[in-house]
Amino acid sequence: MRRLIRALASLALAATLVAPGASASAGAPGSTPSAPAARSASSPTASPASALPRATSSASVITATTTSAFKGSWSSYHTYAEMVADIKAVAAAHPDLVSLRSIGTSYRGRTLWLAKVSQNVTADTGRPEVLFEGGTHALEHMGVEMTIRMLHWLVNGYGSDAQVTSVVNTRTVWILFNLNPDGSEYDISNGVFHSWRKNRQPNATSTGTDLNRNWNYHWGCCGLVSAHPASVYYRGAAPYSAPEVRALKAFVASRVVNGRQMIRTAIDFHESGRFVLWPYDYTKTNVPADMTAQDHSAIAAIAKKMAALNGYKAMQSSDMYVDSGSLSDWLYGTYRIFAYTIEMGVNVYRTNSVMLAETARNRTAALALAAAAGCPYALLGTAVANSRCGAFDDDFEIARGWAVNPDGTDTAPASGRWARGKPAASKIGSVVLQPATVPSGRDALVTGIAAGTSAGANDLDGTTTVRSVPIALSAGAGQHLTFRWLFAHAADSTAEDHLRAIVEAQDGTQTIIWEKLGSAALVGGTWGSASVSLDAWAGQTIRIRFEATDGGSASVVEAGIDDVRVTRPS
């Protein structure tokens, strides 16, 4: 692996070309370590410079028939045309389980094919979803083969394999077969391997963007990434500058339903090294500010379980090397999708027998991740699973559809209304009313998020209301609304000041289920915990409201809410 990464600089200038049909003794890619590896613990660091302008040249559509097929020891691999024919045949044979769609096109006009696999494939069932994706880097053909084989395993095992049947019956599986078809077709063009990594989009001085450096999460910030167009790690002229990245971005965004991202887990299949990697890439800190400690524990536990199944090594991605703008960082950082990179095999361009064995050893790990989409916290124990995997779960680290002033009747000024973010500390003397820390992670829902120490200075001053997205409760008994709360006020507070939790039924009826009132005392801001039964609304769809009021003309009131959850039925 270390030799492979050190070879990248020379490969970028003069790629070693090997015929796909050549024998191993003749220097076939199945026997040479000269192709660039996807990851390495000894990778160098590239310092990003300012972005260069995007190329404006256009390209005509190139059909898959212009490329050479895999031959000889690589004949089990699929060209783009063969891949398309294969997945279309599967979809035609199993219309009750598989539907195909395009999520867009590559720079050169090739369709980016996505399969949906589910027992009720024509409906949007609300089941937990999992995303499998391959082909990000052109020379890593085994990733594409893994996605094709996933499709076959799911349809062929349905009804006969208990694990497969359970996944298809209870999950929605999305399979994006090849994110970079232009690059992978170029990599095998003219009967040779080109050691090509990027897409084929012209840039300012060269060709191609590294699709795993083009995502807008700490884009270009650090590590093995480059602002130089000729680099194999070129980040692109701007985030999402690659059309393939934009297409996948739009699809993932489309899976936000009623404020909730339906895709819970994901794997980006790469080569090589035999690793299961979890976020983040951009920092070596195990639990940075943009990740909660419980998320870190859960995401690492799933990676270790997959590694136990496929025999790989599990680690945080940055333990190998730091990079930025990766797909897995973006999926987790933006949507809290538990996203993994699986580095398959020990080198690229492995022959048929190696590829078939390597994909097979990842079958149970991939199915286990699909199963984990139902409750990604399950490996942390029953108590955590019951708390985190009910009808609703929001730690406010990302936006999940809460609406401020939903009725248009709030009286608090904009500076005092509910806002999601990191609160600034506010004090009266030495008493902290609004602490700068939150119960979990970095952000919470707070009133007057900026600092203020007097009436009218970024405190509440009036009423502010926030309402959740619709929450479909189970019909079972024992569900509870749990949340962390903060309610602080100056000594001139009265019972007119309050913090309330309210259930809004489908017919609009509102019921106060929890309340804290002001009093004539200086009360500091400390985070408390609340748990309220929702049995009265079991089987219904509700919304949760939080209402905070500063009813006095000269008082100081601060309120906060975090970690709002509806537990599983008991």
C-alpha positions as a printed Julia matrix, in Angstrom:
570×3 Matrix{Float64}:
   0.0     0.0     0.0
   2.73    2.46    0.89
   4.57    1.75   -2.36
   1.33    2.33   -4.26
   0.72    5.78   -2.86
   4.33    6.81   -3.43
   3.87    5.74   -7.05
   0.97    8.14   -7.61
   3.1    11.16   -8.45
   4.87    9.36  -11.26
   1.66    7.71  -12.44
   0.0    11.11  -12.75
   2.67   12.11  -15.28
   3.08    8.83  -17.12
   0.58    6.07  -16.36
   1.69    2.48  -16.69
  -0.55    0.96  -19.35
  -1.33   -2.75  -19.07
  -3.53   -4.7   -21.43
  -6.63   -6.14  -19.73
  -6.08   -9.4   -21.58
  -2.37   -9.7   -20.84
  -1.02  -12.52  -18.71
   0.19  -11.98  -15.16
   3.74  -12.82  -16.2
   3.61  -10.04  -18.74
   2.94   -7.42  -16.07
  -0.83   -7.62  -15.85
  -2.49   -5.38  -13.26
  -3.34   -8.43  -11.2
   0.35   -8.83  -10.39
   1.83   -5.34  -10.31
   1.6    -2.84   -7.44
   2.07    0.13   -9.7
  -1.58    1.23   -9.79
  -2.66    3.94   -7.33
  -4.24    2.73   -4.13
  -7.32    4.32   -2.64
  -5.97    4.7     0.91
  -2.66    4.36    2.71
  -1.41    5.09    6.19
   1.67    6.78    4.79
   0.04    9.07    2.27
   1.54   12.55    1.85
  -0.33   15.72    2.65
  -1.29   18.18   -0.07
  -1.76   21.82    0.86
  -4.79   23.3    -0.91
  -4.42   26.53   -2.78
  -7.1    28.83   -4.1
  -9.59   27.24   -6.47
  -8.93   27.56  -10.16
 -11.62   28.56  -12.67
 -13.88   25.83  -14.04
 -13.27   24.71  -17.62
 -15.97   25.72  -20.06
 -15.36   23.3   -22.92
 -18.17   20.89  -23.76
 -18.06   17.26  -24.79
 -20.31   15.14  -26.92
 -22.01   12.05  -25.6
 -19.81    8.97  -25.92
 -21.66    5.68  -25.92
 -20.39    2.63  -24.1
 -19.83    0.76  -27.39
 -16.68    2.79  -28.05
 -14.76    1.04  -25.23
 -13.04   -2.33  -25.13
 -14.44   -5.19  -23.08
 -12.6    -6.78  -20.18
 -10.78   -9.86  -21.45
  -8.99  -12.94  -20.28
  -8.28  -12.95  -16.56
 -10.62   -9.97  -16.14
 -13.56  -11.28  -18.2
 -15.88  -11.46  -15.17
 -15.79   -7.67  -14.84
 -18.42   -5.53  -16.55
 -17.96   -2.7   -18.97
 -20.51    0.07  -18.69
 -22.6    -1.45  -21.53
 -22.46   -4.88  -19.95
 -23.41   -3.45  -16.57
 -26.43   -1.66  -18.03
 -27.58   -4.79  -19.88
 -27.18   -6.87  -16.73
 -29.11   -4.61  -14.35
 -31.87   -4.02  -16.91
 -32.28   -7.77  -17.33
 -32.53   -8.22  -13.55
 -35.11   -5.45  -13.27
 -37.15   -6.91  -16.13
 -37.08  -10.36  -14.52
 -38.07   -9.06  -11.07
 -40.43   -6.1   -11.54
 -42.01   -6.8    -8.16
 -38.67   -6.28   -6.39
 -36.54   -3.98   -8.56
 -37.05   -0.67  -10.29
 -34.38    1.24  -12.19
 -34.06    4.98  -12.57
 -31.57    7.56  -13.74
 -30.34   10.11  -11.22
 -28.61   12.13  -13.93
 -25.76   11.8   -16.36
 -21.99   11.89  -16.25
 -20.0    14.69  -17.85
 -19.94   12.77  -21.14
 -23.6    11.9   -21.02
 -23.67    8.38  -19.6
 -26.68    7.57  -17.44
 -26.03    7.17  -13.73
 -28.19    4.14  -12.97
 -29.81    3.59   -9.6
 -31.79    0.54   -8.52
 -34.44    0.46   -5.83
 -34.9    -2.96   -4.25
 -37.82   -3.59   -1.89
 -40.67   -6.0    -1.34
 -43.08   -3.18   -2.22
 -40.92   -1.49   -4.8
 -43.55    0.78   -6.35
 -44.49    2.46   -3.05
 -42.69    4.95   -0.82
 -43.25    2.87    2.29
 -41.36    4.9     4.89
 -39.1     1.95    5.62
 -35.51    2.61    6.7
 -33.26    2.98    3.67
 -29.69    1.97    2.86
 -27.48    3.19    0.0
 -24.76    1.15   -1.7
 -22.52    2.94   -4.2
 -19.49    1.99   -6.27
 -17.2     3.29   -8.96
 -16.24    6.63   -7.39
 -12.65    6.15   -8.54
 -12.34    4.93  -12.1
  -9.61    2.32  -11.62
 -11.41    0.68   -8.68
 -13.56   -1.62  -10.8
 -14.22   -4.06   -7.98
 -16.53   -1.51   -6.35
 -18.78   -1.59   -9.41
 -18.76   -5.38   -9.36
 -19.79   -5.36   -5.72
 -22.88   -3.28   -6.45
 -23.89   -5.53   -9.35
 -23.51   -8.59   -7.18
 -25.53   -6.97   -4.4
 -28.43   -6.66   -6.82
 -28.18  -10.32   -7.8
 -27.89  -11.52   -4.2
 -30.98   -9.59   -3.17
 -33.24  -10.89   -5.94
 -31.86  -14.42   -6.07
 -31.96  -14.87   -2.31
 -35.41  -13.41   -1.76
 -37.73  -16.07   -0.39
 -34.95  -18.61    0.2
 -32.27  -16.8     2.21
 -33.6   -15.57    5.57
 -31.19  -12.62    5.87
 -31.85  -11.4     2.34
 -35.6   -11.86    2.68
 -35.67   -9.87    5.9
 -33.73   -7.0     4.31
 -35.95   -6.87    1.22
 -39.14   -7.07    3.31
 -38.19   -4.41    5.86
 -35.8    -2.02    4.11
 -35.55    0.03    0.96
 -32.2    -0.67   -0.68
 -30.74    1.83   -3.13
 -27.85    0.7    -5.35
 -25.9     3.26   -7.41
 -23.81    1.03   -9.63
 -21.19    3.35  -11.05
 -20.8     6.99  -10.07
 -17.94    7.53  -12.5
 -18.72    5.68  -15.74
 -16.69    8.07  -17.92
 -13.6     7.42  -15.85
 -14.04    3.66  -15.65
 -14.62    3.38  -19.41
 -11.55    5.49  -20.12
  -9.54    3.34  -17.72
 -10.08    0.25  -19.94
 -10.11    2.01  -23.31
  -8.04    0.66  -26.2
  -7.51   -2.62  -24.43
  -5.25   -1.31  -21.68
  -5.54   -0.21  -18.05
  -4.73    3.49  -17.65
  -4.52    3.78  -13.82
  -7.1     6.57  -14.07
  -8.79    7.85  -10.88
 -10.82   10.99  -11.64
 -13.82   11.69  -13.82
 -13.32   12.94  -17.39
 -14.52   16.51  -17.01
 -12.04   19.02  -18.46
 -10.65   21.45  -15.92
  -8.53   24.58  -16.22
  -5.33   22.87  -17.35
  -5.97   19.14  -17.37
  -8.76   16.57  -17.15
 -10.78   15.28  -14.27
 -11.93   15.87  -10.72
 -11.51   13.43   -7.85
 -15.15   12.71   -7.01
 -14.19   11.83   -3.44
 -12.78   15.32   -2.86
 -15.64   17.32   -4.42
 -18.25   17.16   -1.64
 -19.09   20.3     0.31
 -18.19   19.16    3.79
 -14.88   20.72    4.85
 -14.16   20.85    1.12
 -10.48   21.39    0.4
  -9.69   22.12    4.02
  -6.97   19.7     4.81
  -5.01   16.56    4.17
  -4.62   14.64    0.93
  -6.45   17.03   -1.4
  -5.23   19.41   -4.06
  -6.29   22.63   -5.74
  -4.06   21.81   -8.73
  -6.03   20.48  -11.72
  -3.37   17.96  -12.76
  -3.35   16.27   -9.37
  -5.06   12.91   -8.98
  -6.6    14.38   -5.81
  -7.94   17.51   -7.52
 -10.88   18.79   -5.47
 -12.6    20.54   -8.37
 -13.06   24.23   -9.09
 -15.81   24.41   -6.45
 -17.83   22.04   -4.27
 -20.18   19.95   -6.42
 -18.45   21.1    -9.6
 -18.57   17.52  -10.92
 -21.95   16.64  -12.5
 -21.78   13.13  -11.06
 -21.47   14.55   -7.54
 -24.33   16.97   -8.15
 -26.55   14.11   -9.33
 -25.93   11.99   -6.24
 -26.32   15.05   -4.01
 -29.76   15.74   -5.49
 -30.86   12.14   -5.02
 -29.79   12.02   -1.38
 -31.57   15.34   -0.75
 -34.71   13.88   -2.32
 -34.81   11.22    0.38
 -35.61   13.8     3.06
 -39.29   13.11    3.72
 -41.18   15.28    6.21
 -37.9    16.68    7.45
 -36.36   13.25    8.06
 -33.58   11.68    5.98
 -34.83    8.21    5.12
 -31.39    6.85    4.2
 -29.92    5.73    7.5
 -26.8     3.81    6.45
 -24.53    3.72    3.41
 -21.42    2.06    1.97
 -19.11    3.57   -0.63
 -17.19    0.59   -2.11
 -13.57    1.3    -3.01
 -10.25   -0.48   -3.5
  -7.96   -1.32   -1.75
  -6.5    -2.37    1.6
  -9.25   -4.47    3.24
 -10.53   -1.78    5.57
 -13.92   -0.74    6.94
 -13.68    3.0     7.53
 -16.02    5.31    9.4
 -16.13    9.17    9.39
 -14.49   11.5     9.68
 -11.83   11.85    6.99
 -11.18   15.54    7.63
  -9.95   15.31   11.23
  -8.08   12.87   13.42
 -10.2    13.87   16.42
 -12.34   10.9    17.37
 -15.32   12.94   18.56
 -15.09   16.42   17.01
 -17.65   19.14   17.66
 -19.79   18.0    14.72
 -20.3    14.47   16.1
 -21.88   13.35   19.36
 -20.15   10.83   21.59
 -23.06    8.42   21.26
 -22.99    8.65   17.46
 -19.27    7.92   17.5
 -19.81    4.84   19.66
 -22.6     3.55   17.43
 -20.92    4.24   14.1
 -17.7     2.58   15.26
 -19.58   -0.44   16.64
 -21.25   -1.08   13.28
 -17.9    -0.79   11.48
 -16.33   -3.31   13.85
 -19.25   -5.68   13.33
 -18.84   -5.49    9.54
 -15.1    -6.03    9.9
 -15.75   -9.13   11.99
 -17.91  -10.44    9.15
 -15.61   -9.68    6.21
 -12.28  -10.14    7.97
 -11.17   -6.55    7.33
  -9.76   -3.99    9.75
 -12.11   -1.29   11.11
 -10.87    2.2    11.89
 -11.7     5.87   11.62
 -10.91    6.94    8.09
  -8.45    9.63    9.15
  -6.4     7.07   11.07
  -5.05    6.13    7.65
  -4.65    9.68    6.4
  -6.56   12.94    6.51
  -8.44   14.11    3.43
 -11.45   16.35    2.87
 -14.49   16.68    0.67
 -15.3    12.96    0.83
 -18.69   11.36    0.26
 -18.81    9.62    3.63
 -18.0    12.83    5.52
 -20.73   14.65    3.6
 -23.34   11.95    4.16
 -22.76   11.86    7.89
 -21.98   15.53    8.45
 -24.94   16.81    6.43
 -27.59   14.16    7.06
 -26.3    11.96    9.91
 -26.31    8.97    7.6
 -24.02    6.34    9.12
 -21.76    6.16    6.08
 -18.81    3.84    5.57
 -16.05    3.34    3.06
 -15.12   -0.29    2.43
 -11.73   -0.71    0.78
 -11.87   -4.08   -0.97
  -8.93   -6.3    -1.8
  -5.21   -5.68   -1.53
  -4.69   -3.87   -4.83
  -6.57   -2.68   -7.89
  -6.93   -4.67  -11.12
  -7.27   -8.03   -9.41
  -8.2   -10.94  -11.66
 -11.54  -12.74  -11.86
 -10.98  -15.26   -9.08
  -9.75  -12.63   -6.63
 -12.59  -10.25   -7.45
 -15.24  -12.95   -7.08
 -13.85  -14.08   -3.74
 -13.45  -10.52   -2.45
 -16.99   -9.45   -3.32
 -18.37  -12.66   -1.79
 -16.6   -12.04    1.51
 -18.34   -8.64    1.75
 -21.84  -10.0     1.2
 -22.78  -10.58    4.84
 -21.2    -7.31    5.96
 -23.26   -5.34    3.44
 -26.45   -7.16    4.43
 -25.68   -6.49    8.09
 -25.43   -2.77    7.36
 -28.78   -2.89    5.58
 -30.28   -4.53    8.65
 -28.66   -1.89   10.9
 -30.54    0.85    9.06
 -33.57   -0.04   11.18
 -31.78    1.11   14.34
 -28.16    2.2    13.91
 -27.83    2.46   17.7
 -28.86   -1.12   18.43
 -25.34   -2.34   19.14
 -25.14    0.08   22.08
 -27.74   -1.92   23.98
 -31.48   -2.12   24.52
 -31.8     1.07   26.57
 -30.1     3.2    23.92
 -32.02    1.53   21.11
 -35.35    2.1    22.85
 -34.47    5.76   23.36
 -32.98    6.52   19.93
 -34.98    4.32   17.57
 -38.57    5.25   18.24
 -40.89    7.35   16.11
 -38.75   10.51   16.39
 -35.18   11.41   17.27
 -33.53   14.83   16.99
 -30.31   15.97   18.63
 -30.46   19.29   16.68
 -27.01   18.75   15.19
 -28.57   19.08   11.75
 -31.81   20.69   10.52
 -34.74   18.28   10.7
 -37.69   20.38    9.65
 -38.76   22.33   12.76
 -40.79   25.43   11.9
 -40.38   28.61   13.98
 -43.51   30.75   14.39
 -45.67   28.2    12.52
 -48.9    30.16   13.07
 -47.47   33.61   12.38
 -48.52   34.84   15.83
 -45.25   34.96   17.77
 -44.46   38.25   19.48
 -40.78   37.75   20.29
 -38.32   39.72   18.15
 -36.19   37.81   15.67
 -33.18   38.03   17.99
 -35.08   36.26   20.78
 -36.91   33.52   18.9
 -36.09   29.85   18.79
 -32.99   29.12   16.74
 -30.91   26.0    16.21
 -27.2    26.45   16.84
 -24.43   26.76   19.37
 -25.58   29.12   22.14
 -23.43   31.97   23.41
 -23.05   32.2    27.16
 -25.24   34.77   28.93
 -24.87   35.81   32.59
 -26.35   38.06   35.22
 -23.42   38.74   37.48
 -21.83   35.37   38.06
 -25.0    33.39   37.37
 -25.11   31.74   33.95
 -28.55   31.95   32.38
 -27.65   30.52   28.97
 -24.68   28.15   29.08
 -22.43   27.81   26.04
 -22.56   24.02   26.28
 -25.4    21.67   25.34
 -26.27   18.16   26.53
 -24.91   16.41   23.43
 -22.85   17.58   20.5
 -22.53   21.24   19.58
 -26.01   22.59   18.85
 -29.4    22.88   20.54
 -32.66   24.76   20.07
 -32.42   27.96   22.14
 -34.1    31.33   22.47
 -31.91   34.34   21.77
 -28.93   32.32   20.64
 -26.55   35.3    20.98
 -25.27   36.54   24.34
 -27.33   39.0    26.39
 -27.39   40.12   30.02
 -30.3    42.55   30.19
 -33.94   42.77   29.16
 -34.19   43.16   25.4
 -30.58   42.04   24.79
 -31.0    38.81   22.84
 -33.25   37.24   25.46
 -36.81   36.11   24.78
 -39.06   39.23   25.21
 -42.46   37.89   24.13
 -43.56   34.47   22.9
 -41.78   32.15   20.49
 -43.08   28.83   19.2
 -41.48   26.0    17.24
 -43.26   22.98   15.73
 -41.91   19.61   14.61
 -42.58   17.71   11.43
 -45.41   15.13   11.58
 -44.58   12.17   13.83
 -46.39    8.89   13.21
 -46.73    7.13   16.56
 -46.89    3.38   16.87
 -50.14    1.89   18.1
 -48.3     0.29   21.01
 -48.44    1.63   24.55
 -45.5     2.98   26.49
 -44.16    5.61   24.08
 -42.75    8.69   25.8
 -41.7    12.11   24.64
 -38.29   12.73   26.2
 -36.21   15.87   25.94
 -33.57   17.98   27.64
 -34.69   21.45   28.71
 -33.35   24.72   30.08
 -35.42   27.52   31.62
 -33.61   30.39   33.32
 -34.75   33.84   34.42
 -33.92   36.91   36.47
 -35.32   37.6    39.96
 -38.16   39.74   38.59
 -39.7    36.82   36.69
 -43.35   35.89   37.24
 -45.66   32.98   36.41
 -46.38   34.77   33.14
 -43.01   33.45   32.0
 -43.09   29.82   30.94
 -41.66   26.97   28.88
 -44.17   24.44   27.56
 -44.25   21.19   25.63
 -47.42   20.78   23.59
 -48.86   17.92   21.54
 -50.69   19.0    18.39
 -53.11   16.35   17.13
 -54.02   15.81   13.49
 -57.17   17.9    13.89
 -55.1    20.81   15.23
 -56.08   20.35   18.88
 -53.23   21.4    21.17
 -52.62   19.87   24.61
 -50.05   21.16   27.09
 -48.26   18.07   28.41
 -45.39   19.68   30.35
 -44.72   23.15   31.73
 -42.21   25.21   33.73
 -43.24   28.58   35.17
 -41.24   31.63   36.2
 -40.88   32.77   39.81
 -39.52   35.72   41.79
 -36.01   34.26   42.0
 -32.79   34.33   40.01
 -32.67   30.89   38.41
 -29.55   29.85   36.51
 -29.54   27.85   33.33
 -28.97   24.16   33.93
 -30.1    21.39   31.6
 -32.85   19.17   32.99
 -34.56   16.05   31.64
 -38.24   15.41   30.96
 -40.28   12.34   30.04
 -44.0    12.48   29.26
 -46.32    9.63   28.23
 -47.83    9.78   24.75
 -50.24    6.89   25.26
 -53.23    9.18   24.69
 -52.1     9.62   21.07
 -50.87    6.07   20.31
 -51.46    5.17   16.66
 -51.95    8.81   15.64
 -49.8    11.29   13.75
 -48.88   14.27   15.91
 -46.57   17.24   16.01
 -44.6    18.46   19.0
 -44.53   22.15   19.88
 -42.32   24.01   22.3
 -43.5    27.42   23.45
 -41.43   29.86   25.49
 -42.8    33.14   26.87
 -41.2    36.13   28.56
 -44.35   37.86   29.77
 -42.77   40.67   31.76
 -41.74   44.03   30.37
 -38.32   44.15   31.96
 -37.38   40.56   32.83
 -34.68   38.32   31.34
 -35.71   34.82   30.27
 -33.67   32.16   28.45
 -34.93   28.76   27.28
 -33.42   25.77   25.53
 -34.44   22.36   24.17
 -32.23   19.46   23.06
 -32.34   15.73   22.32
 -36.06   15.47   21.56
 -37.11   11.86   21.17
 -40.14    9.63   21.06
 -39.2     6.3    22.57
 -40.17    2.88   21.32
 -43.31    1.35   22.85
 -42.61   -0.57   26.04
